[in-house]
Amino acid sequence: MTESRCDVVILGAGLAGAAAACICAERGLSTVILEARDRAGGRGFTRHFAGTDDLLEFGGGWIAPWHDRIRHYAGLTGVTLRPTHPVTEHRVHGGGQVITSPALQVIKADALLYKSGKSFSGSLTQYLDRIGASPEDRDYVLAWWTISGNGDPDLILASEFLSSCSYGDGRPESMMSALAHTLVPGAGVLAERMIASSGATLHLDAEVTAVTDGTVTCADGQTFAARAVISCLPLNALASVSFSPELSAPKRRAIELGHGGQSLKLWLKVRGVRPGILASGGPGGLRWLFAEREAGDGATLIVGFALADGSLDPGDPQSVERSLARFFPEAELIAWDGHDWIGDPFARGTWVALPAEESWICDAEIWRPDGRVAFATSDFAPGAAGWFEGAILAGEAAAREIIL
């Protein structure tokens, strides 16, 4: 295969790679982006729902009020921001307002302490044991955990949950204050448009297998030589790439451990439910659901989350219907759809969830450049880790710090 040459090769066409390409363009650098999938977007994935005309985001969706950089690029590329529908009703599993329980009052206080700088060690399970949470408390917390910690509560750091509660007044449901907008058409389209505006050359179906002294090799044998490389691959996908010279010991150990993000996201199209209803709690299955908006045909689109603990089978109609009926007995399920991010070989997980015993793995400082290779992803971003804003911040920072 013919070797291609450029100033910078970027691995991955998600929002980190797109942001890195934009900064490289500002620096006047020739840039090639290599993407293993047949699309840009990374963990942003904009596509049609179940063969309909409804264009939905199957990856990350929400934009917080303080996410300035993603708003900047959205404005530049003609991507608009849709305000999240106000919550008109909150259905708690079992019918109770469990936020009044003593354990949940402790959570509220601890979240505010976290916001002021206090650290909390241990897993979520250990934390809930420590504060004497009841089974009902745990069900309620795990519902909100599906959109915060999103991994095995026995293994993932409790502060992943407390940090999300701290976005509001400390109550779990105050996390909604951070879920202010979604992107129209979606995060995947934003990445596509950013890359196009950067002028970078994008190669799809280009799975990277090795980075050797600035030369990048793809699975099909094609090689790209560059003065610098920016890896914008998720932490859990880095194990499939060999680096020579080898990466620093902390990076190698972090890659070996990986993070534990393993949530399931489904879109459900239903009739008989009005937009604006939030539902949370329950002992398994879909634990968190929000009737987000109307579909093009007048039905309602509900976004739902579950933990990958075996309590929901996304391929089983009865499993999905049972989860829906617990909160929305009036709903008629028309269709549902999702993407398997855990089984996706180029993601191998959802958004970052730090292991309680090895939370250092995503410290931005250990992901400083190794020689000619810089690193950027929302998993170990210098700010807003786990959000698309973090991906953009990481991509911009990596593109600025490479030395040619």
ABEGO torsion letter per residue (X at the ends): XBBBBBABBBBEABAAAAAAAAAAAAAGBBBBBBBABABBGEABBBBBBGGBABBBBABBABBBAABAAAAAAAAAAGBBBBBBBBBABBBBBGGBBAAABAAAAAAAAAAAAAAAGBBBBEBAAAAAAAAGBBAAAAAAAAAAAAABAGBBAAABBAAAAAAAAAABAGBAAAAAAABABBBOAEAAAAAAAAAAAAGBBBBBGBBBABBBGGBBBBAAGBBBBBABBBBABBAAAAAABBBOBBBBAAAAAAAAAEBABBBBBBBBBBBGBBBGBBBBEEAEEBABBBBABBBAAGBBBBBBBBBBAGABBAABAAAAAAAAAAABAABBBABBBBBBAAABAAAGEBBBBBBAAAAAAABAAAABBBEABBBBBAABBABGBGBAAAAAAAAAAAAAABBX
